[in-house]
Amino acid sequence: MPPTRLTVLSGPSGVGKSTVVTELRRAHPEVWLSVSVTTRAPRPGETHGVEYYFADDAEFDRMVEAGELLEWAEFAGNRYGTPRRAVEEKLAAGVPTLLEIDLQGARQVREVMPEARFVFLAPPSWEELVRRLVGRGTEPPEVIERRLEAAREELAAEKEFDVTLVNTSVQDVLLRLITLVTAASEDVAPASAHHQGKV
């Protein structure tokens, strides 16, 4: 049996990636979502191995040096990465596998797994994305401005992805995404041409 293709979901901060993934995990438990390792401290209610694997800086350094991370990035003073072995084991076993990572991570994964399917989650409009980022009301203005600047760069990278899903409705995106993830388990030929259709 040919190996299953990895699906990578990325998009700008505030576009709703985590909401879509939470719903996907609830509705489609057969899809395996990679759990990231992070150097940040657990938040109340978070469990090691469920939301994240929590590691100190020394352990994270060791994982990077040993090549145990498929990708990693630093954000807001903390590092986040995707453990390589678990992903490779799930793919080899034919399990539909999804990574939800930022643009920097998606580019790193493309370097080592170019056969993966890369899905970009886009906002319905720039104005809607600004509303979501500002509407959280949890960060000071300078942090919001940094997020908006990062979002501009992330939106400009849309053309690097195989498929764009516009997040007008979580349920619509979920239907499209589950089709892509399960198709990646059956159709393992690398995408020779980017079909940049917005769906």
FENQUIFEN-V334704 format. One record per residue. N is the residue number from 1. BURIAL is + if it has 24 or more other C-alpha atoms within 12 Angstrom, else -. Layout:
N;BURIAL  N;BURIAL
//
This chain:
1;-  2;-  3;+  4;+  5;+  6;+  7;+  8;+  9;+  10;+  11;+  12;+  13;+  14;+  15;+  16;+  17;+  18;+  19;-  20;+  21;+  22;-  23;+  24;+  25;-  26;-  27;-  28;-  29;-  30;-  31;+  32;+  33;+  34;+  35;+  36;+  37;+  38;+  39;+  40;+  41;-  42;-  43;-  44;-  45;-  46;-  47;-  48;-  49;-  50;-  51;-  52;+  53;+  54;+  55;+  56;-  57;-  58;-  59;-  60;+  61;-  62;-  63;+  64;-  65;-  66;-  67;-  68;-  69;+  70;+  71;+  72;+  73;+  74;-  75;-  76;-  77;-  78;-  79;+  80;+  81;+  82;+  83;+  84;+  85;-  86;+  87;+  88;+  89;-  90;+  91;+  92;-  93;-  94;+  95;+  96;+  97;+  98;+  99;+  100;+  101;+  102;+  103;+  104;+  105;+  106;+  107;+  108;-  109;+  110;+  111;-  112;-  113;+  114;+  115;+  116;+  117;+  118;+  119;+  120;+  121;+  122;+  123;+  124;+  125;-  126;+  127;-  128;-  129;+  130;+  131;-  132;+  133;+  134;-  135;-  136;-  137;-  138;-  139;-  140;-  141;-  142;-  143;-  144;+  145;-  146;-  147;+  148;+  149;-  150;+  151;+  152;+  153;-  154;+  155;+  156;-  157;+  158;+  159;+  160;+  161;+  162;+  163;+  164;+  165;+  166;+  167;+  168;-  169;-  170;+  171;-  172;-  173;+  174;+  175;-  176;+  177;+  178;+  179;-  180;+  181;+  182;+  183;+  184;+  185;+  186;-  187;+  188;+  189;-  190;-  191;-  192;-  193;-  194;-  195;-  196;-  197;-  198;-  199;+
//
